[in-house]
Amino acid sequence: MSDEYNGWKNRATWNVALWLGNDYTVYRASQGYSTYPQPYLSLRMDFMNGMFKCTHTGDGVSLWDKELDIEALDEMIREF
């Protein structure tokens, strides 16, 4: 049995990816991180400390969830 969730490593990663790609304001902000060495880690710090003051997706998944597949999220952001 696969532990994957809708093609992602787990539900938390899927949920964060869905939020980044489908909330227009978040998506547009995320596009600016595509050239960063660590896009996702930079983005989540700025989301917490910047104008968003955000630490969770709209569904309540923490942007710091220890199960997140950071490499996959980085790749996704680079493709924005």
PDB file with SEQRES, HELIX, SHEET and CRYST1 records, atoms N, CA, C and O in Angstrom:
SEQRES   1 A   80  MET SER ASP GLU TYR ASN GLY TRP LYS ASN ARG ALA THR          
SEQRES   2 A   80  TRP ASN VAL ALA LEU TRP LEU GLY ASN ASP TYR THR VAL          
SEQRES   3 A   80  TYR ARG ALA SER GLN GLY TYR SER THR TYR PRO GLN PRO          
SEQRES   4 A   80  TYR LEU SER LEU ARG MET ASP PHE MET ASN GLY MET PHE          
SEQRES   5 A   80  LYS CYS THR HIS THR GLY ASP GLY VAL SER LEU TRP ASP          
SEQRES   6 A   80  LYS GLU LEU ASP ILE GLU ALA LEU ASP GLU MET ILE ARG          
SEQRES   7 A   80  GLU PHE                                                      
HELIX    1 AA1 ARG A   11  ASN A   22  1                                  12    
HELIX    2 AA2 TYR A   24  GLN A   31  1                                   8    
HELIX    3 AA3 PRO A   39  ASN A   49  1                                  11    
HELIX    4 AA4 ILE A   70  GLU A   79  1                                  10    
CRYST1    1.000    1.000    1.000  90.00  90.00  90.00 P 1           1          
ATOM      1  N   MET A   1       0.845  -1.193   0.000  1.00  0.00           N  
ATOM      2  CA  MET A   1       0.000   0.000   0.000  1.00  0.00           C  
ATOM      3  C   MET A   1       0.883   1.247   0.000  1.00  0.00           C  
ATOM      4  O   MET A   1       1.827   1.350   0.784  1.00  0.00           O  
ATOM      5  N   SER A   2       0.576   2.169  -0.866  1.00  0.00           N  
ATOM      6  CA  SER A   2       1.345   3.404  -0.969  1.00  0.00           C  
ATOM      7  C   SER A   2       0.887   4.401   0.083  1.00  0.00           C  
ATOM      8  O   SER A   2      -0.299   4.489   0.402  1.00  0.00           O  
ATOM      9  N   ASP A   3       1.845   5.151   0.619  1.00  0.00           N  
ATOM     10  CA  ASP A   3       1.521   6.194   1.576  1.00  0.00           C  
ATOM     11  C   ASP A   3       1.258   7.528   0.878  1.00  0.00           C  
ATOM     12  O   ASP A   3       0.963   8.529   1.530  1.00  0.00           O  
ATOM     13  N   GLU A   4       1.366   7.533  -0.442  1.00  0.00           N  
ATOM     14  CA  GLU A   4       1.172   8.778  -1.187  1.00  0.00           C  
ATOM     15  C   GLU A   4      -0.274   9.262  -1.077  1.00  0.00           C  
ATOM     16  O   GLU A   4      -1.204   8.489  -0.847  1.00  0.00           O  
ATOM     17  N   TYR A   5      -0.417  10.570  -1.251  1.00  0.00           N  
ATOM     18  CA  TYR A   5      -1.736  11.191  -1.193  1.00  0.00           C  
ATOM     19  C   TYR A   5      -1.892  12.069  -2.427  1.00  0.00           C  
ATOM     20  O   TYR A   5      -1.244  13.109  -2.541  1.00  0.00           O  
ATOM     21  N   ASN A   6      -2.740  11.653  -3.335  1.00  0.00           N  
ATOM     22  CA  ASN A   6      -2.976  12.394  -4.582  1.00  0.00           C  
ATOM     23  C   ASN A   6      -1.676  12.744  -5.302  1.00  0.00           C  
ATOM     24  O   ASN A   6      -1.533  13.843  -5.837  1.00  0.00           O  
ATOM     25  N   GLY A   7      -0.735  11.810  -5.315  1.00  0.00           N  
ATOM     26  CA  GLY A   7       0.533  11.999  -6.019  1.00  0.00           C  
ATOM     27  C   GLY A   7       1.619  12.684  -5.203  1.00  0.00           C  
ATOM     28  O   GLY A   7       2.741  12.838  -5.685  1.00  0.00           O  
ATOM     29  N   TRP A   8       1.312  13.097  -3.986  1.00  0.00           N  
ATOM     30  CA  TRP A   8       2.283  13.742  -3.112  1.00  0.00           C  
ATOM     31  C   TRP A   8       2.699  12.775  -2.012  1.00  0.00           C  
ATOM     32  O   TRP A   8       2.024  11.772  -1.780  1.00  0.00           O  
ATOM     33  N   LYS A   9       3.789  13.063  -1.343  1.00  0.00           N  
ATOM     34  CA  LYS A   9       4.340  12.173  -0.317  1.00  0.00           C  
ATOM     35  C   LYS A   9       3.330  11.858   0.785  1.00  0.00           C  
ATOM     36  O   LYS A   9       3.288  10.735   1.287  1.00  0.00           O  
ATOM     37  N   ASN A  10       2.522  12.841   1.158  1.00  0.00           N  
ATOM     38  CA  ASN A  10       1.549  12.653   2.232  1.00  0.00           C  
ATOM     39  C   ASN A  10       0.485  13.748   2.134  1.00  0.00           C  
ATOM     40  O   ASN A  10       0.578  14.649   1.301  1.00  0.00           O  
ATOM     41  N   ARG A  11      -0.523  13.653   2.995  1.00  0.00           N  
ATOM     42  CA  ARG A  11      -1.628  14.614   2.952  1.00  0.00           C  
ATOM     43  C   ARG A  11      -1.162  16.038   3.261  1.00  0.00           C  
ATOM     44  O   ARG A  11      -1.629  16.985   2.628  1.00  0.00           O  
ATOM     45  N   ALA A  12      -0.259  16.203   4.211  1.00  0.00           N  
ATOM     46  CA  ALA A  12       0.209  17.544   4.571  1.00  0.00           C  
ATOM     47  C   ALA A  12       0.870  18.224   3.374  1.00  0.00           C  
ATOM     48  O   ALA A  12       0.588  19.388   3.088  1.00  0.00           O  
ATOM     49  N   THR A  13       1.741  17.508   2.678  1.00  0.00           N  
ATOM     50  CA  THR A  13       2.418  18.078   1.505  1.00  0.00           C  
ATOM     51  C   THR A  13       1.404  18.405   0.418  1.00  0.00           C  
ATOM     52  O   THR A  13       1.463  19.470  -0.198  1.00  0.00           O  
ATOM     53  N   TRP A  14       0.482  17.491   0.187  1.00  0.00           N  
ATOM     54  CA  TRP A  14      -0.571  17.726  -0.805  1.00  0.00           C  
ATOM     55  C   TRP A  14      -1.359  18.986  -0.466  1.00  0.00           C  
ATOM     56  O   TRP A  14      -1.621  19.806  -1.346  1.00  0.00           O  
ATOM     57  N   ASN A  15      -1.736  19.149   0.794  1.00  0.00           N  
ATOM     58  CA  ASN A  15      -2.547  20.284   1.202  1.00  0.00           C  
ATOM     59  C   ASN A  15      -1.800  21.602   1.030  1.00  0.00           C  
ATOM     60  O   ASN A  15      -2.370  22.578   0.543  1.00  0.00           O  
ATOM     61  N   VAL A  16      -0.539  21.638   1.422  1.00  0.00           N  
ATOM     62  CA  VAL A  16       0.266  22.852   1.253  1.00  0.00           C  
ATOM     63  C   VAL A  16       0.424  23.164  -0.236  1.00  0.00           C  
ATOM     64  O   VAL A  16       0.283  24.316  -0.646  1.00  0.00           O  
ATOM     65  N   ALA A  17       0.716  22.150  -1.043  1.00  0.00           N  
ATOM     66  CA  ALA A  17       0.865  22.346  -2.486  1.00  0.00           C  
ATOM     67  C   ALA A  17      -0.435  22.858  -3.103  1.00  0.00           C  
ATOM     68  O   ALA A  17      -0.417  23.753  -3.947  1.00  0.00           O  
ATOM     69  N   LEU A  18      -1.546  22.296  -2.685  1.00  0.00           N  
ATOM     70  CA  LEU A  18      -2.845  22.720  -3.187  1.00  0.00           C  
ATOM     71  C   LEU A  18      -3.101  24.183  -2.837  1.00  0.00           C  
ATOM     72  O   LEU A  18      -3.569  24.955  -3.673  1.00  0.00           O  
ATOM     73  N   TRP A  19      -2.797  24.549  -1.625  1.00  0.00           N  
ATOM     74  CA  TRP A  19      -2.989  25.932  -1.165  1.00  0.00           C  
ATOM     75  C   TRP A  19      -2.085  26.892  -1.933  1.00  0.00           C  
ATOM     76  O   TRP A  19      -2.533  27.953  -2.370  1.00  0.00           O  
ATOM     77  N   LEU A  20      -0.814  26.525  -2.100  1.00  0.00           N  
ATOM     78  CA  LEU A  20       0.126  27.393  -2.818  1.00  0.00           C  
ATOM     79  C   LEU A  20      -0.285  27.593  -4.272  1.00  0.00           C  
ATOM     80  O   LEU A  20      -0.119  28.677  -4.831  1.00  0.00           O  
ATOM     81  N   GLY A  21      -0.815  26.549  -4.870  1.00  0.00           N  
ATOM     82  CA  GLY A  21      -1.140  26.612  -6.290  1.00  0.00           C  
ATOM     83  C   GLY A  21      -2.537  27.090  -6.621  1.00  0.00           C  
ATOM     84  O   GLY A  21      -2.815  27.428  -7.771  1.00  0.00           O  
ATOM     85  N   ASN A  22      -3.427  27.125  -5.631  1.00  0.00           N  
ATOM     86  CA  ASN A  22      -4.824  27.414  -5.946  1.00  0.00           C  
ATOM     87  C   ASN A  22      -5.412  28.642  -5.271  1.00  0.00           C  
ATOM     88  O   ASN A  22      -6.512  29.068  -5.624  1.00  0.00           O  
ATOM     89  N   ASP A  23      -4.715  29.208  -4.323  1.00  0.00           N  
ATOM     90  CA  ASP A  23      -5.162  30.483  -3.748  1.00  0.00           C  
ATOM     91  C   ASP A  23      -4.414  31.557  -4.532  1.00  0.00           C  
ATOM     92  O   ASP A  23      -3.191  31.653  -4.433  1.00  0.00           O  
ATOM     93  N   TYR A  24      -5.132  32.364  -5.307  1.00  0.00           N  
ATOM     94  CA  TYR A  24      -4.486  33.271  -6.248  1.00  0.00           C  
ATOM     95  C   TYR A  24      -3.474  34.202  -5.584  1.00  0.00           C  
ATOM     96  O   TYR A  24      -2.373  34.385  -6.105  1.00  0.00           O  
ATOM     97  N   THR A  25      -3.821  34.777  -4.471  1.00  0.00           N  
ATOM     98  CA  THR A  25      -2.917  35.711  -3.791  1.00  0.00           C  
ATOM     99  C   THR A  25      -1.659  34.989  -3.321  1.00  0.00           C  
ATOM    100  O   THR A  25      -0.550  35.502  -3.470  1.00  0.00           O  
ATOM    101  N   VAL A  26      -1.834  33.815  -2.760  1.00  0.00           N  
ATOM    102  CA  VAL A  26      -0.706  33.010  -2.288  1.00  0.00           C  
ATOM    103  C   VAL A  26       0.144  32.562  -3.478  1.00  0.00           C  
ATOM    104  O   VAL A  26       1.373  32.608  -3.421  1.00  0.00           O  
ATOM    105  N   TYR A  27      -0.508  32.133  -4.541  1.00  0.00           N  
ATOM    106  CA  TYR A  27       0.193  31.701  -5.752  1.00  0.00           C  
ATOM    107  C   TYR A  27       1.062  32.827  -6.315  1.00  0.00           C  
ATOM    108  O   TYR A  27       2.235  32.621  -6.626  1.00  0.00           O  
ATOM    109  N   ARG A  28       0.473  34.015  -6.441  1.00  0.00           N  
ATOM    110  CA  ARG A  28       1.229  35.146  -6.988  1.00  0.00           C  
ATOM    111  C   ARG A  28       2.421  35.495  -6.093  1.00  0.00           C  
ATOM    112  O   ARG A  28       3.506  35.795  -6.590  1.00  0.00           O  
ATOM    113  N   ALA A  29       2.218  35.455  -4.796  1.00  0.00           N  
ATOM    114  CA  ALA A  29       3.325  35.732  -3.874  1.00  0.00           C  
ATOM    115  C   ALA A  29       4.401  34.650  -4.008  1.00  0.00           C  
ATOM    116  O   ALA A  29       5.595  34.952  -3.986  1.00  0.00           O  
ATOM    117  N   SER A  30       3.980  33.402  -4.145  1.00  0.00           N  
ATOM    118  CA  SER A  30       4.917  32.272  -4.240  1.00  0.00           C  
ATOM    119  C   SER A  30       5.779  32.341  -5.493  1.00  0.00           C  
ATOM    120  O   SER A  30       6.930  31.905  -5.481  1.00  0.00           O  
ATOM    121  N   GLN A  31       5.236  32.879  -6.557  1.00  0.00           N  
ATOM    122  CA  GLN A  31       5.993  32.977  -7.807  1.00  0.00           C  
ATOM    123  C   GLN A  31       7.297  33.749  -7.618  1.00  0.00           C  
ATOM    124  O   GLN A  31       8.283  33.468  -8.298  1.00  0.00           O  
ATOM    125  N   GLY A  32       7.313  34.692  -6.727  1.00  0.00           N  
ATOM    126  CA  GLY A  32       8.505  35.491  -6.486  1.00  0.00           C  
ATOM    127  C   GLY A  32       9.638  34.731  -5.829  1.00  0.00           C  
ATOM    128  O   GLY A  32      10.746  35.255  -5.713  1.00  0.00           O  
ATOM    129  N   TYR A  33       9.386  33.511  -5.398  1.00  0.00           N  
ATOM    130  CA  TYR A  33      10.403  32.707  -4.714  1.00  0.00           C  
ATOM    131  C   TYR A  33      11.025  31.648  -5.614  1.00  0.00           C  
ATOM    132  O   TYR A  33      11.852  30.859  -5.155  1.00  0.00           O  
ATOM    133  N   SER A  34      10.649  31.618  -6.869  1.00  0.00           N  
ATOM    134  CA  SER A  34      11.089  30.545  -7.762  1.00  0.00           C  
ATOM    135  C   SER A  34      12.599  30.477  -7.961  1.00  0.00           C  
ATOM    136  O   SER A  34      13.118  29.415  -8.306  1.00  0.00           O  
ATOM    137  N   THR A  35      13.313  31.568  -7.756  1.00  0.00           N  
ATOM    138  CA  THR A  35      14.766  31.554  -7.950  1.00  0.00           C  
ATOM    139  C   THR A  35      15.553  31.464  -6.639  1.00  0.00           C  
ATOM    140  O   THR A  35      16.783  31.456  -6.654  1.00  0.00           O  
ATOM    141  N   TYR A  36      14.859  31.398  -5.529  1.00  0.00           N  
ATOM    142  CA  TYR A  36      15.531  31.297  -4.233  1.00  0.00           C  
ATOM    143  C   TYR A  36      16.192  29.922  -4.095  1.00  0.00           C  
ATOM    144  O   TYR A  36      15.673  28.940  -4.626  1.00  0.00           O  
ATOM    145  N   PRO A  37      17.325  29.832  -3.393  1.00  0.00           N  
ATOM    146  CA  PRO A  37      17.973  28.535  -3.180  1.00  0.00           C  
ATOM    147  C   PRO A  37      17.062  27.540  -2.440  1.00  0.00           C  
ATOM    148  O   PRO A  37      17.081  26.344  -2.730  1.00  0.00           O  
ATOM    149  N   GLN A  38      16.280  28.033  -1.502  1.00  0.00           N  
ATOM    150  CA  GLN A  38      15.328  27.199  -0.757  1.00  0.00           C  
ATOM    151  C   GLN A  38      13.968  27.901  -0.794  1.00  0.00           C  
ATOM    152  O   GLN A  38      13.560  28.534   0.179  1.00  0.00           O  
ATOM    153  N   PRO A  39      13.277  27.782  -1.922  1.00  0.00           N  
ATOM    154  CA  PRO A  39      12.050  28.554  -2.108  1.00  0.00           C  
ATOM    155  C   PRO A  39      11.015  28.374  -1.000  1.00  0.00           C  
ATOM    156  O   PRO A  39      10.507  29.357  -0.461  1.00  0.00           O  
ATOM    157  N   TYR A  40      10.704  27.134  -0.661  1.00  0.00           N  
ATOM    158  CA  TYR A  40       9.633  26.919   0.316  1.00  0.00           C  
ATOM    159  C   TYR A  40      10.004  27.436   1.700  1.00  0.00           C  
ATOM    160  O   TYR A  40       9.190  28.080   2.361  1.00  0.00           O  
ATOM    161  N   LEU A  41      11.221  27.161   2.141  1.00  0.00           N  
ATOM    162  CA  LEU A  41      11.630  27.595   3.478  1.00  0.00           C  
ATOM    163  C   LEU A  41      11.639  29.122   3.573  1.00  0.00           C  
ATOM    164  O   LEU A  41      11.250  29.682   4.598  1.00  0.00           O  
ATOM    165  N   SER A  42      12.079  29.793   2.514  1.00  0.00           N  
ATOM    166  CA  SER A  42      12.070  31.257   2.486  1.00  0.00           C  
ATOM    167  C   SER A  42      10.648  31.792   2.482  1.00  0.00           C  
ATOM    168  O   SER A  42      10.324  32.731   3.208  1.00  0.00           O  
ATOM    169  N   LEU A  43       9.806  31.187   1.660  1.00  0.00           N  
ATOM    170  CA  LEU A  43       8.426  31.623   1.543  1.00  0.00           C  
ATOM    171  C   LEU A  43       7.682  31.497   2.871  1.00  0.00           C  
ATOM    172  O   LEU A  43       6.991  32.428   3.283  1.00  0.00           O  
ATOM    173  N   ARG A  44       7.817  30.360   3.537  1.00  0.00           N  
ATOM    174  CA  ARG A  44       7.047  30.189   4.775  1.00  0.00           C  
ATOM    175  C   ARG A  44       7.501  31.154   5.871  1.00  0.00           C  
ATOM    176  O   ARG A  44       6.680  31.602   6.671  1.00  0.00           O  
ATOM    177  N   MET A  45       8.792  31.480   5.920  1.00  0.00           N  
ATOM    178  CA  MET A  45       9.260  32.468   6.901  1.00  0.00           C  
ATOM    179  C   MET A  45       8.663  33.836   6.594  1.00  0.00           C  
ATOM    180  O   MET A  45       8.215  34.544   7.496  1.00  0.00           O  
ATOM    181  N   ASP A  46       8.658  34.202   5.321  1.00  0.00           N  
ATOM    182  CA  ASP A  46       8.096  35.488   4.936  1.00  0.00           C  
ATOM    183  C   ASP A  46       6.580  35.513   5.132  1.00  0.00           C  
ATOM    184  O   ASP A  46       6.025  36.550   5.494  1.00  0.00           O  
ATOM    185  N   PHE A  47       5.916  34.402   4.902  1.00  0.00           N  
ATOM    186  CA  PHE A  47       4.477  34.343   5.142  1.00  0.00           C  
ATOM    187  C   PHE A  47       4.170  34.530   6.620  1.00  0.00           C  
ATOM    188  O   PHE A  47       3.168  35.154   6.968  1.00  0.00           O  
ATOM    189  N   MET A  48       5.006  34.007   7.482  1.00  0.00           N  
ATOM    190  CA  MET A  48       4.786  34.144   8.916  1.00  0.00           C  
ATOM    191  C   MET A  48       5.087  35.570   9.376  1.00  0.00           C  
ATOM    192  O   MET A  48       4.334  36.144  10.163  1.00  0.00           O  
ATOM    193  N   ASN A  49       6.177  36.132   8.887  1.00  0.00           N  
ATOM    194  CA  ASN A  49       6.647  37.431   9.370  1.00  0.00           C  
ATOM    195  C   ASN A  49       6.160  38.630   8.564  1.00  0.00           C  
ATOM    196  O   ASN A  49       6.227  39.763   9.041  1.00  0.00           O  
ATOM    197  N   GLY A  50       5.675  38.395   7.361  1.00  0.00           N  
ATOM    198  CA  GLY A  50       5.283  39.493   6.479  1.00  0.00           C  
ATOM    199  C   GLY A  50       3.817  39.851   6.574  1.00  0.00           C  
ATOM    200  O   GLY A  50       3.188  39.713   7.623  1.00  0.00           O  
ATOM    201  N   MET A  51       3.292  40.309   5.468  1.00  0.00           N  
ATOM    202  CA  MET A  51       1.918  40.805   5.462  1.00  0.00           C  
ATOM    203  C   MET A  51       0.882  39.716   5.678  1.00  0.00           C  
ATOM    204  O   MET A  51      -0.228  40.010   6.124  1.00  0.00           O  
ATOM    205  N   PHE A  52       1.214  38.457   5.374  1.00  0.00           N  
ATOM    206  CA  PHE A  52       0.239  37.380   5.526  1.00  0.00           C  
ATOM    207  C   PHE A  52       0.034  36.959   6.987  1.00  0.00           C  
ATOM    208  O   PHE A  52      -1.063  36.551   7.367  1.00  0.00           O  
ATOM    209  N   LYS A  53       1.083  37.059   7.798  1.00  0.00           N  
ATOM    210  CA  LYS A  53       1.025  36.605   9.197  1.00  0.00           C  
ATOM    211  C   LYS A  53       0.389  35.213   9.253  1.00  0.00           C  
ATOM    212  O   LYS A  53      -0.534  34.963  10.029  1.00  0.00           O  
ATOM    213  N   CYS A  54       0.903  34.327   8.421  1.00  0.00           N  
ATOM    214  CA  CYS A  54       0.279  33.033   8.179  1.00  0.00           C  
ATOM    215  C   CYS A  54       1.224  31.895   8.560  1.00  0.00           C  
ATOM    216  O   CYS A  54       2.396  31.902   8.182  1.00  0.00           O  
ATOM    217  N   THR A  55       0.711  30.917   9.311  1.00  0.00           N  
ATOM    218  CA  THR A  55       1.502  29.738   9.674  1.00  0.00           C  
ATOM    219  C   THR A  55       0.814  28.434   9.282  1.00  0.00           C  
ATOM    220  O   THR A  55       1.382  27.356   9.459  1.00  0.00           O  
ATOM    221  N   HIS A  56      -0.410  28.524   8.748  1.00  0.00           N  
ATOM    222  CA  HIS A  56      -1.192  27.340   8.374  1.00  0.00           C  
ATOM    223  C   HIS A  56      -1.931  27.601   7.061  1.00  0.00           C  
ATOM    224  O   HIS A  56      -2.187  28.748   6.695  1.00  0.00           O  
ATOM    225  N   THR A  57      -2.263  26.530   6.372  1.00  0.00           N  
ATOM    226  CA  THR A  57      -3.121  26.653   5.196  1.00  0.00           C  
ATOM    227  C   THR A  57      -4.543  26.940   5.669  1.00  0.00           C  
ATOM    228  O   THR A  57      -4.820  26.908   6.868  1.00  0.00           O  
ATOM    229  N   GLY A  58      -5.418  27.213   4.753  1.00  0.00           N  
ATOM    230  CA  GLY A  58      -6.817  27.438   5.092  1.00  0.00           C  
ATOM    231  C   GLY A  58      -7.477  26.226   5.727  1.00  0.00           C  
ATOM    232  O   GLY A  58      -8.482  26.358   6.426  1.00  0.00           O  
ATOM    233  N   ASP A  59      -6.917  25.045   5.489  1.00  0.00           N  
ATOM    234  CA  ASP A  59      -7.439  23.808   6.078  1.00  0.00           C  
ATOM    235  C   ASP A  59      -6.778  23.464   7.399  1.00  0.00           C  
ATOM    236  O   ASP A  59      -7.062  22.419   7.985  1.00  0.00           O  
ATOM    237  N   GLY A  60      -5.894  24.340   7.876  1.00  0.00           N  
ATOM    238  CA  GLY A  60      -5.278  24.132   9.179  1.00  0.00           C  
ATOM    239  C   GLY A  60      -4.004  23.317   9.199  1.00  0.00           C  
ATOM    240  O   GLY A  60      -3.533  22.944  10.273  1.00  0.00           O  
ATOM    241  N   VAL A  61      -3.433  23.030   8.041  1.00  0.00           N  
ATOM    242  CA  VAL A  61      -2.165  22.291   7.997  1.00  0.00           C  
ATOM    243  C   VAL A  61      -1.020  23.274   8.248  1.00  0.00           C  
ATOM    244  O   VAL A  61      -0.932  24.316   7.598  1.00  0.00           O  
ATOM    245  N   SER A  62      -0.161  22.938   9.179  1.00  0.00           N  
ATOM    246  CA  SER A  62       0.962  23.804   9.518  1.00  0.00           C  
ATOM    247  C   SER A  62       1.968  23.869   8.384  1.00  0.00           C  
ATOM    248  O   SER A  62       2.313  22.853   7.780  1.00  0.00           O  
ATOM    249  N   LEU A  63       2.431  25.071   8.105  1.00  0.00           N  
ATOM    250  CA  LEU A  63       3.490  25.232   7.101  1.00  0.00           C  
ATOM    251  C   LEU A  63       4.812  24.692   7.626  1.00  0.00           C  
ATOM    252  O   LEU A  63       5.794  24.623   6.886  1.00  0.00           O  
ATOM    253  N   TRP A  64       4.841  24.309   8.903  1.00  0.00           N  
ATOM    254  CA  TRP A  64       6.020  23.729   9.536  1.00  0.00           C  
ATOM    255  C   TRP A  64       5.826  22.251   9.859  1.00  0.00           C  
ATOM    256  O   TRP A  64       6.620  21.683  10.609  1.00  0.00           O  
ATOM    257  N   ASP A  65       4.809  21.626   9.321  1.00  0.00           N  
ATOM    258  CA  ASP A  65       4.558  20.210   9.589  1.00  0.00           C  
ATOM    259  C   ASP A  65       5.827  19.411   9.304  1.00  0.00           C  
ATOM    260  O   ASP A  65       6.428  19.552   8.239  1.00  0.00           O  
ATOM    261  N   LYS A  66       6.228  18.584  10.244  1.00  0.00           N  
ATOM    262  CA  LYS A  66       7.491  17.834  10.102  1.00  0.00           C  
ATOM    263  C   LYS A  66       7.441  16.797   8.981  1.00  0.00           C  
ATOM    264  O   LYS A  66       8.484  16.297   8.560  1.00  0.00           O  
ATOM    265  N   GLU A  67       6.265  16.474   8.502  1.00  0.00           N  
ATOM    266  CA  GLU A  67       6.128  15.480   7.442  1.00  0.00           C  
ATOM    267  C   GLU A  67       6.187  16.069   6.033  1.00  0.00           C  
ATOM    268  O   GLU A  67       6.175  15.322   5.055  1.00  0.00           O  
ATOM    269  N   LEU A  68       6.251  17.388   5.915  1.00  0.00           N  
ATOM    270  CA  LEU A  68       6.253  18.021   4.592  1.00  0.00           C  
ATOM    271  C   LEU A  68       7.457  17.579   3.762  1.00  0.00           C  
ATOM    272  O   LEU A  68       8.574  17.462   4.267  1.00  0.00           O  
ATOM    273  N   ASP A  69       7.202  17.340   2.490  1.00  0.00           N  
ATOM    274  CA  ASP A  69       8.262  17.024   1.536  1.00  0.00           C  
ATOM    275  C   ASP A  69       8.752  18.359   0.954  1.00  0.00           C  
ATOM    276  O   ASP A  69       8.253  18.836  -0.066  1.00  0.00           O  
ATOM    277  N   ILE A  70       9.733  18.934   1.629  1.00  0.00           N  
ATOM    278  CA  ILE A  70      10.241  20.260   1.268  1.00  0.00           C  
ATOM    279  C   ILE A  70      10.807  20.266  -0.157  1.00  0.00           C  
ATOM    280  O   ILE A  70      10.602  21.227  -0.899  1.00  0.00           O  
ATOM    281  N   GLU A  71      11.504  19.219  -0.536  1.00  0.00           N  
ATOM    282  CA  GLU A  71      12.086  19.160  -1.883  1.00  0.00           C  
ATOM    283  C   GLU A  71      11.006  19.223  -2.955  1.00  0.00           C  
ATOM    284  O   GLU A  71      11.173  19.907  -3.964  1.00  0.00           O  
ATOM    285  N   ALA A  72       9.909  18.521  -2.747  1.00  0.00           N  
ATOM    286  CA  ALA A  72       8.816  18.535  -3.724  1.00  0.00           C  
ATOM    287  C   ALA A  72       8.157  19.916  -3.777  1.00  0.00           C  
ATOM    288  O   ALA A  72       7.802  20.395  -4.854  1.00  0.00           O  
ATOM    289  N   LEU A  73       7.996  20.547  -2.623  1.00  0.00           N  
ATOM    290  CA  LEU A  73       7.419  21.897  -2.596  1.00  0.00           C  
ATOM    291  C   LEU A  73       8.354  22.905  -3.250  1.00  0.00           C  
ATOM    292  O   LEU A  73       7.899  23.810  -3.949  1.00  0.00           O  
ATOM    293  N   ASP A  74       9.662  22.756  -3.029  1.00  0.00           N  
ATOM    294  CA  ASP A  74      10.638  23.615  -3.707  1.00  0.00           C  
ATOM    295  C   ASP A  74      10.515  23.469  -5.224  1.00  0.00           C  
ATOM    296  O   ASP A  74      10.491  24.460  -5.954  1.00  0.00           O  
ATOM    297  N   GLU A  75      10.439  22.234  -5.682  1.00  0.00           N  
ATOM    298  CA  GLU A  75      10.339  21.972  -7.122  1.00  0.00           C  
ATOM    299  C   GLU A  75       9.069  22.603  -7.695  1.00  0.00           C  
ATOM    300  O   GLU A  75       9.091  23.192  -8.775  1.00  0.00           O  
ATOM    301  N   MET A  76       7.983  22.476  -6.972  1.00  0.00           N  
ATOM    302  CA  MET A  76       6.716  23.041  -7.438  1.00  0.00           C  
ATOM    303  C   MET A  76       6.829  24.561  -7.571  1.00  0.00           C  
ATOM    304  O   MET A  76       6.408  25.134  -8.577  1.00  0.00           O  
ATOM    305  N   ILE A  77       7.398  25.207  -6.556  1.00  0.00           N  
ATOM    306  CA  ILE A  77       7.533  26.663  -6.578  1.00  0.00           C  
ATOM    307  C   ILE A  77       8.443  27.092  -7.724  1.00  0.00           C  
ATOM    308  O   ILE A  77       8.174  28.096  -8.384  1.00  0.00           O  
ATOM    309  N   ARG A  78       9.510  26.346  -7.963  1.00  0.00           N  
ATOM    310  CA  ARG A  78      10.418  26.675  -9.076  1.00  0.00           C  
ATOM    311  C   ARG A  78       9.717  26.608 -10.417  1.00  0.00           C  
ATOM    312  O   ARG A  78      10.105  27.303 -11.356  1.00  0.00           O  
ATOM    313  N   GLU A  79       8.692  25.780 -10.517  1.00  0.00           N  
ATOM    314  CA  GLU A  79       7.945  25.642 -11.768  1.00  0.00           C  
ATOM    315  C   GLU A  79       6.880  26.730 -11.953  1.00  0.00           C  
ATOM    316  O   GLU A  79       6.311  26.860 -13.037  1.00  0.00           O  
ATOM    317  N   PHE A  80       6.609  27.511 -10.902  1.00  0.00           N  
ATOM    318  CA  PHE A  80       5.659  28.615 -11.025  1.00  0.00           C  
ATOM    319  C   PHE A  80       6.248  29.587 -11.972  1.00  0.00           C  
ATOM    320  O   PHE A  80       5.642  30.621 -12.253  1.00  0.00           O  
TER     321      PHE A  80                                                      
END                                                                             
